[in-house]
């Protein structure tokens, strides 16, 4: 949080910009707020409030989905993409510092295992939500 404080960007906002930027990089127009809720394993009200704040700060824009006019698609603005680029440099530097004591092989293994754990947690949460609805 301290490393992002002067950018006026919270860790959650950084993560949201990361997901949105990755979606644009894959050729999508953006993500729905529902997609962001799932990716960030967060509450819809929390994501909606964060998107309002980020839209007010000109970091994201919300527009109607051309395929489904009832749904809003969120995408980063140019300002949001530039801020994400600055913040990601800091995040990579923090990662480098945190993993400094590990060999390249151990570092790659640790990050691979951490990604696997994150995916597993996300799948478990999705499964739990499906069981509650069903």
N, CA, C and O of each residue as an XYZ file, in Angstrom:
536
protein
N       0.821     -1.191      0.000
C       0.000      0.000      0.000
C       0.866      1.256      0.000
O       0.564      2.239     -0.677
N       1.958      1.201      0.781
C       2.837      2.371      0.849
C       3.436      2.677     -0.519
O       3.609      3.845     -0.869
N       3.749      1.660     -1.283
C       4.380      1.875     -2.589
C       3.425      2.470     -3.617
O       3.862      3.031     -4.622
N       2.135      2.350     -3.370
C       1.144      2.888     -4.298
C       0.504      4.171     -3.793
O      -0.242      4.818     -4.529
N       0.785      4.551     -2.544
C       0.094      5.671     -1.907
C       0.192      6.963     -2.707
O      -0.812      7.658     -2.867
N       1.370      7.301     -3.212
C       1.512      8.554     -3.946
C       0.813      8.520     -5.308
O       0.628      9.560     -5.940
N       0.430      7.330     -5.755
C      -0.312      7.206     -7.011
C      -1.820      7.279     -6.782
O      -2.600      7.275     -7.734
N      -2.225      7.346     -5.508
C      -3.655      7.332     -5.150
C      -4.360      6.113     -5.725
O      -5.448      6.208     -6.293
N      -3.713      4.967     -5.563
C      -4.226      3.706     -6.086
C      -4.179      2.660     -4.976
O      -3.117      2.381     -4.420
N      -5.332      2.088     -4.660
C      -5.366      1.044     -3.629
C      -4.931     -0.284     -4.260
O      -4.964     -0.436     -5.481
N      -4.525     -1.242     -3.423
C      -4.174     -2.553     -3.969
C      -5.314     -3.188     -4.766
O      -5.073     -3.798     -5.808
N      -6.550     -3.051     -4.286
C      -7.693     -3.606     -5.030
C      -7.873     -2.915     -6.378
O      -8.186     -3.567     -7.375
N      -7.680     -1.609     -6.412
C      -7.780     -0.893     -7.684
C      -6.681     -1.335     -8.640
O      -6.907     -1.452     -9.845
N      -5.492     -1.580     -8.100
C      -4.393     -2.088     -8.922
C      -4.769     -3.436     -9.542
O      -4.558     -3.663    -10.733
N      -5.326     -4.323     -8.721
C      -5.717     -5.648     -9.209
C      -6.812     -5.521    -10.276
O      -6.771     -6.209    -11.296
N      -7.781     -4.645    -10.038
C      -8.845     -4.441    -11.038
C      -8.253     -3.940    -12.351
O      -8.611     -4.430    -13.422
N      -7.355     -2.972    -12.270
C      -6.714     -2.465    -13.497
C      -5.901     -3.557    -14.182
O      -5.836     -3.608    -15.410
N      -5.282     -4.429    -13.390
C      -4.530     -5.534    -13.982
C      -5.446     -6.452    -14.785
O      -5.139     -6.794    -15.927
N      -6.577     -6.854    -14.187
C      -7.508     -7.729    -14.898
C      -8.056     -7.046    -16.152
O      -8.162     -7.669    -17.208
N      -8.399     -5.776    -16.029
C      -8.947     -5.042    -17.179
C      -7.907     -4.903    -18.278
O      -8.225     -5.075    -19.455
N      -6.673     -4.595    -17.914
C      -5.597     -4.439    -18.891
C      -5.312     -5.762    -19.591
O      -5.096     -5.797    -20.802
N      -5.313     -6.852    -18.823
C      -5.088     -8.171    -19.418
C      -6.210     -8.522    -20.398
O      -5.957     -9.097    -21.456
N      -7.448     -8.174    -20.042
C      -8.574     -8.455    -20.940
C      -8.415     -7.686    -22.254
O      -8.632     -8.244    -23.330
N      -8.039     -6.419    -22.168
C      -7.819     -5.617    -23.378
C      -6.687     -6.228    -24.203
O      -6.762     -6.286    -25.430
N      -5.638     -6.681    -23.515
C      -4.509     -7.307    -24.199
C      -4.899     -8.579    -24.939
O      -4.235     -8.971    -25.898
N      -5.973     -9.224    -24.495
C      -6.471    -10.439    -25.149
C      -7.517    -10.124    -26.207
O      -8.161    -11.029    -26.738
N      -7.688     -8.838    -26.515
C      -8.613     -8.445    -27.566
C     -10.046     -8.230    -27.139
O     -10.918     -8.032    -27.985
N     -10.313     -8.266    -25.832
C     -11.672     -8.014    -25.354
C     -11.884     -6.514    -25.223
O     -10.924     -5.746    -25.164
N     -13.140     -6.103    -25.178
C     -13.474     -4.686    -25.008
C     -13.371     -4.256    -23.551
O     -13.370     -3.062    -23.250
N     -13.285     -5.218    -22.656
C     -13.234     -4.976    -21.225
C     -13.835     -6.167    -20.516
O     -13.897     -7.264    -21.071
N     -14.277     -5.952    -19.290
C     -14.908     -7.002    -18.503
C     -16.179     -6.456    -17.877
O     -16.286     -5.261    -17.603
N     -17.134     -7.336    -17.657
C     -18.320     -6.916    -16.921
C     -17.956     -6.837    -15.444
O     -16.967     -7.426    -15.008
N     -18.753     -6.111    -14.682
C     -18.515     -6.028    -13.247
C     -18.661     -7.415    -12.623
O     -17.979     -7.736    -11.650
N     -19.550     -8.237    -13.184
C     -19.717     -9.605    -12.687
C     -18.421    -10.393    -12.897
O     -17.991    -11.130    -12.010
N     -17.800    -10.238    -14.069
C     -16.516    -10.905    -14.321
C     -15.471    -10.452    -13.306
O     -14.724    -11.271    -12.772
N     -15.419     -9.147    -13.042
C     -14.464     -8.633    -12.065
C     -14.728     -9.211    -10.675
O     -13.789     -9.541     -9.951
N     -15.993     -9.332    -10.303
C     -16.341     -9.916     -9.006
C     -15.785    -11.333     -8.907
O     -15.213    -11.720     -7.888
N     -15.960    -12.092     -9.969
C     -15.482    -13.479     -9.975
C     -13.959    -13.536     -9.949
O     -13.378    -14.305     -9.184
N     -13.318    -12.735    -10.771
C     -11.859    -12.751    -10.841
C     -11.214    -12.280     -9.551
O     -10.171    -12.792     -9.144
N     -11.836    -11.307     -8.915
C     -11.272    -10.746     -7.688
C     -11.860    -11.403     -6.441
O     -11.522    -11.031     -5.318
N     -12.745    -12.386     -6.649
C     -13.469    -13.046     -5.556
C     -13.960    -12.019     -4.537
O     -13.649    -12.081     -3.348
N     -14.736    -11.076     -5.055
C     -15.237     -9.988     -4.231
C     -16.750     -9.874     -4.361
O     -17.364    -10.489     -5.233
N     -17.319     -9.099     -3.501
C     -18.748     -8.849     -3.441
C     -19.167     -7.872     -4.543
O     -18.443     -6.910     -4.799
N     -20.303     -8.085     -5.199
C     -20.751     -7.177     -6.257
C     -20.876     -5.716     -5.808
O     -20.547     -4.807     -6.571
N     -21.347     -5.484     -4.580
C     -21.480     -4.107     -4.089
C     -20.115     -3.445     -3.923
O     -19.957     -2.255     -4.197
N     -19.136     -4.220     -3.474
C     -17.777     -3.699     -3.299
C     -17.186     -3.312     -4.648
O     -16.587     -2.245     -4.787
N     -17.355     -4.182     -5.640
C     -16.823     -3.913     -6.982
C     -17.543     -2.715     -7.595
O     -16.904     -1.858     -8.206
N     -18.864     -2.647     -7.441
C     -19.623     -1.521     -8.004
C     -19.151     -0.196     -7.402
O     -18.968      0.783     -8.125
N     -18.954     -0.163     -6.082
C     -18.493      1.064     -5.433
C     -17.080      1.423     -5.895
O     -16.778      2.593     -6.131
N     -16.224      0.420     -6.023
C     -14.859      0.683     -6.478
C     -14.868      1.193     -7.920
O     -14.102      2.096     -8.255
N     -15.713      0.634     -8.768
C     -15.789      1.086    -10.167
C     -16.296      2.524    -10.247
O     -15.842      3.297    -11.091
N     -17.242      2.888     -9.367
C     -17.726      4.276     -9.343
C     -16.590      5.230     -8.984
O     -16.414      6.272     -9.615
N     -15.816      4.853     -7.951
C     -14.680      5.698     -7.546
C     -13.636      5.782     -8.662
O     -13.096      6.854     -8.935
N     -13.361      4.663     -9.294
C     -12.351      4.641    -10.352
C     -12.833      5.400    -11.586
O     -12.035      6.033    -12.277
N     -14.126      5.338    -11.863
C     -14.688      6.093    -12.992
C     -14.614      7.590    -12.695
O     -14.278      8.386    -13.572
N     -14.927      7.965    -11.465
C     -14.852      9.365    -11.066
C     -13.421      9.894    -11.170
O     -13.209     11.067    -11.474
N     -12.432      9.014    -10.912
C     -11.013      9.389    -11.005
C     -10.480      9.252    -12.433
O      -9.283      9.417    -12.666
N     -11.361      8.952    -13.385
C     -11.007      8.788    -14.809
C     -10.029      7.641    -15.066
O      -9.220      7.705    -15.991
N     -10.109      6.588    -14.239
C      -9.246      5.427    -14.423
C      -9.911      4.343    -15.265
O      -9.236      3.570    -15.945
N     -11.241      4.295    -15.213
C     -11.997      3.323    -16.004
C     -13.199      4.020    -16.624
O     -13.611      5.099    -16.199
N     -13.742      3.377    -17.630
C     -15.001      3.840    -18.203
C     -15.928      2.636    -18.306
O     -15.496      1.508    -18.539
N     -17.200      2.910    -18.127
C     -18.210      1.863    -18.238
C     -19.100      2.201    -19.422
O     -19.562      3.332    -19.575
N     -19.327      1.203    -20.250
C     -20.185      1.400    -21.415
C     -21.040      0.157    -21.621
O     -20.731     -0.923    -21.118
N     -22.113      0.333    -22.366
C     -23.004     -0.799    -22.619
C     -22.282     -1.840    -23.467
O     -21.551     -1.518    -24.404
N     -22.512     -3.085    -23.107
C     -21.962     -4.202    -23.860
C     -22.683     -4.274    -25.200
O     -23.910     -4.367    -25.230
N     -21.938     -4.233    -26.324
C     -22.603     -4.285    -27.632
C     -23.368     -5.592    -27.866
O     -24.292     -5.635    -28.678
N     -22.979     -6.660    -27.153
C     -23.659     -7.951    -27.315
C     -24.854     -8.104    -26.391
O     -25.758     -8.893    -26.668
N     -24.866     -7.353    -25.289
C     -25.958     -7.419    -24.318
C     -26.117     -6.037    -23.694
O     -25.405     -5.689    -22.753
N     -27.046     -5.257    -24.216
C     -27.233     -3.877    -23.796
C     -27.603     -3.700    -22.340
O     -27.552     -2.584    -21.824
N     -27.978     -4.785    -21.660
C     -28.323     -4.694    -20.239
C     -27.083     -4.714    -19.357
O     -27.146     -4.366    -18.178
N     -25.966     -5.117    -19.927
C     -24.741     -5.298    -19.153
C     -23.755     -4.178    -19.466
O     -23.661     -3.711    -20.601
N     -23.020     -3.757    -18.434
C     -21.975     -2.762    -18.613
C     -20.618     -3.445    -18.738
O     -20.331     -4.417    -18.039
N     -19.802     -2.928    -19.626
C     -18.438     -3.413    -19.789
C     -17.519     -2.328    -19.240
O     -17.654     -1.152    -19.576
N     -16.591     -2.740    -18.400
C     -15.636     -1.820    -17.793
C     -14.300     -1.981    -18.513
O     -13.836     -3.098    -18.742
N     -13.695     -0.862    -18.863
C     -12.378     -0.896    -19.506
C     -11.530      0.241    -18.951
O     -12.062      1.254    -18.498
N     -10.209      0.073    -18.988
C      -9.349      1.145    -18.479
C      -9.315      2.317    -19.457
O      -9.359      2.126    -20.672
N      -9.238      3.504    -18.926
C      -9.027      4.684    -19.764
C      -7.521      4.763    -20.063
O      -6.734      3.982    -19.529
N      -7.142      5.694    -20.902
C      -5.713      5.894    -21.159
C      -5.008      6.245    -19.854
O      -3.926      5.734    -19.566
N      -5.629      7.117    -19.070
C      -5.058      7.489    -17.768
C      -4.939      6.272    -16.856
O      -3.937      6.123    -16.157
N      -5.945      5.401    -16.851
C      -5.906      4.193    -16.032
C      -4.809      3.241    -16.479
O      -4.114      2.652    -15.651
N      -4.655      3.089    -17.797
C      -3.608      2.210    -18.330
C      -2.222      2.746    -17.992
O      -1.320      1.977    -17.661
N      -2.053      4.060    -18.075
C      -0.755      4.659    -17.734
C      -0.449      4.498    -16.250
O       0.687      4.207    -15.874
N      -1.457      4.688    -15.409
C      -1.263      4.522    -13.973
C      -0.935      3.068    -13.648
O      -0.072      2.797    -12.812
N      -1.617      2.137    -14.302
C      -1.324      0.722    -14.088
C       0.120      0.404    -14.483
O       0.803     -0.345    -13.783
N       0.583      0.965    -15.591
C       1.958      0.715    -16.032
C       2.956      1.183    -14.977
O       3.920      0.477    -14.678
N       2.731      2.369    -14.410
C       3.617      2.872    -13.342
C       3.559      1.964    -12.119
O       4.590      1.610    -11.548
N       2.352      1.593    -11.728
C       2.183      0.770    -10.532
C       2.762     -0.626    -10.730
O       3.294     -1.210     -9.785
N       2.670     -1.167    -11.932
C       3.182     -2.520    -12.154
C       4.704     -2.553    -12.078
O       5.275     -3.574    -11.696
N       5.363     -1.470    -12.429
C       6.825     -1.389    -12.260
C       7.163     -1.503    -10.776
O       8.108     -2.194    -10.396
N       6.387     -0.823     -9.949
C       6.612     -0.882     -8.503
C       6.288     -2.272     -7.950
O       6.985     -2.777     -7.070
N       5.230     -2.880     -8.471
C       4.859     -4.215     -8.006
C       5.952     -5.228     -8.362
O       6.279     -6.100     -7.557
N       6.507     -5.113     -9.549
C       7.593     -6.022     -9.957
C       8.828     -5.806     -9.085
O       9.515     -6.767     -8.738
N       9.115     -4.555     -8.729
C      10.258     -4.273     -7.855
C      10.025     -4.873     -6.468
O      10.950     -5.416     -5.863
N       8.797     -4.776     -5.966
C       8.467     -5.359     -4.664
C       8.609     -6.878     -4.720
O       9.153     -7.487     -3.799
N       8.123     -7.482     -5.790
C       8.255     -8.929     -5.957
C       9.726     -9.333     -5.977
O      10.118    -10.322     -5.359
N      10.520     -8.566     -6.684
C      11.956     -8.839     -6.761
C      12.590     -8.784     -5.373
O      13.389     -9.653     -5.022
N      12.244     -7.781     -4.595
C      12.773     -7.655     -3.228
C      12.326     -8.818     -2.352
O      13.124     -9.391     -1.611
N      11.049     -9.160     -2.442
C      10.499    -10.213     -1.593
C      11.102    -11.579     -1.907
O      11.267    -12.410     -1.015
N      11.427    -11.805     -3.168
C      11.949    -13.112     -3.585
C      13.459    -13.118     -3.764
O      14.023    -14.072     -4.301
N      14.101    -12.071     -3.321
C      15.536    -11.882     -3.518
C      16.377    -13.057     -3.017
O      17.392    -13.385     -3.632
N      15.981    -13.692     -1.926
C      16.771    -14.767     -1.343
C      16.628    -16.104     -2.042
O      17.314    -17.062     -1.685
N      15.754    -16.188     -3.027
C      15.523    -17.461     -3.716
C      16.310    -17.516     -5.024
O      16.514    -16.502     -5.691
N      16.739    -18.708     -5.367
C      17.374    -18.904     -6.674
C      16.308    -18.729     -7.752
O      15.114    -18.776     -7.454
N      16.716    -18.532     -8.974
C      15.769    -18.372    -10.086
C      14.845    -19.588    -10.180
O      13.643    -19.437    -10.399
N      15.396    -20.782    -10.017
C      14.603    -22.012    -10.087
C      13.579    -22.062     -8.950
O      12.409    -22.368     -9.180
N      14.021    -21.761     -7.721
C      13.103    -21.771     -6.580
C      12.045    -20.685     -6.716
O      10.884    -20.895     -6.365
N      12.441    -19.539     -7.219
C      11.514    -18.429     -7.418
C      10.419    -18.825     -8.418
O       9.235    -18.601     -8.166
N      10.814    -19.406     -9.538
C       9.836    -19.835    -10.549
C       8.898    -20.893     -9.983
O       7.694    -20.867    -10.237
N       9.463    -21.834     -9.209
C       8.629    -22.868     -8.594
C       7.652    -22.283     -7.587
O       6.484    -22.668     -7.549
N       8.133    -21.354     -6.771
C       7.275    -20.707     -5.780
C       6.130    -19.964     -6.456
O       4.976    -20.097     -6.050
N       6.445    -19.183     -7.486
C       5.399    -18.421     -8.181
C       4.421    -19.348     -8.893
O       3.223    -19.069     -8.927
N       4.911    -20.439     -9.458
C       4.030    -21.417    -10.101
C       3.081    -22.010     -9.062
O       1.876    -22.104     -9.296
N       3.639    -22.414     -7.898
C       2.807    -22.995     -6.841
C       1.806    -21.978     -6.296
O       0.663    -22.329     -6.004
N       2.224    -20.731     -6.158
C       1.337    -19.680     -5.662
C       0.176    -19.447     -6.643
O      -0.968    -19.279     -6.220
N       0.469    -19.438     -7.935
C      -0.587    -19.294     -8.941
C      -1.544    -20.479     -8.899
O      -2.757    -20.313     -9.028
N      -0.995    -21.667     -8.718
C      -1.835    -22.865     -8.614
C      -2.758    -22.759     -7.398
O      -3.945    -23.070     -7.487
N      -2.212    -22.321     -6.269
C      -3.011    -22.153     -5.060
C      -4.122    -21.120     -5.268
O      -5.258    -21.335     -4.847
N      -3.796    -20.006     -5.914
C      -4.794    -18.961     -6.173
C      -5.918    -19.499     -7.060
O      -7.093    -19.244     -6.794
N      -5.564    -20.241     -8.109
C      -6.592    -20.830     -8.987
C      -7.453    -21.818     -8.217
O      -8.672    -21.850     -8.390
N      -6.826    -22.623     -7.371
C      -7.558    -23.606     -6.584
C      -8.540    -22.922     -5.635
O      -9.681    -23.363     -5.494
N      -8.101    -21.858     -4.992
C      -8.986    -21.101     -4.095
C     -10.156    -20.502     -4.864
O     -11.292    -20.523     -4.390
N      -9.877    -19.971     -6.046
C     -10.933    -19.378     -6.857
C     -11.936    -20.442     -7.300
O     -13.144    -20.204     -7.269
N     -11.451    -21.600     -7.708
C     -12.340    -22.690     -8.123
C     -13.196    -23.167     -6.954
O     -14.380    -23.457     -7.125
N     -12.596    -23.248     -5.763
C     -13.338    -23.665     -4.578
C     -14.444    -22.669     -4.261
O     -15.569    -23.062     -3.953
N     -14.127    -21.387     -4.335
C     -15.126    -20.356     -4.075
C     -16.264    -20.439     -5.088
O     -17.434    -20.364     -4.715
N     -15.928    -20.593     -6.359
C     -16.961    -20.709     -7.402
C     -17.837    -21.927     -7.161
O     -19.054    -21.868     -7.335
N     -17.225    -23.020     -6.763
C     -17.968    -24.247     -6.475
C     -18.909    -24.039     -5.296
O     -20.053    -24.494     -5.318
N     -18.422    -23.351     -4.269
C     -19.253    -23.082     -3.102
C     -20.443    -22.213     -3.473
O     -21.552    -22.448     -2.994
N     -20.229    -21.207     -4.321
C     -21.315    -20.319     -4.750
C     -22.336    -21.105     -5.550
O     -23.538    -20.894     -5.392
N     -21.875    -22.019     -6.417
C     -22.780    -22.832     -7.223
C     -23.638    -23.731     -6.328
O     -24.833    -23.899     -6.570
N     -23.022    -24.304     -5.296
C     -23.767    -25.167     -4.379
C     -24.812    -24.403     -3.593
O     -25.886    -24.931     -3.303
N     -24.504    -23.159     -3.246
C     -25.460    -22.335     -2.498
C     -26.661    -21.989     -3.390
O     -27.808    -22.034     -2.946
N     -26.378    -21.642     -4.658
C     -27.451    -21.278     -5.583
C     -28.297    -22.505     -5.954
O     -29.514    -22.405     -6.114
N     -27.651    -23.636     -6.083
C     -28.310    -24.850     -6.562
C     -28.892    -25.621     -5.472
O     -29.485    -26.674     -5.708
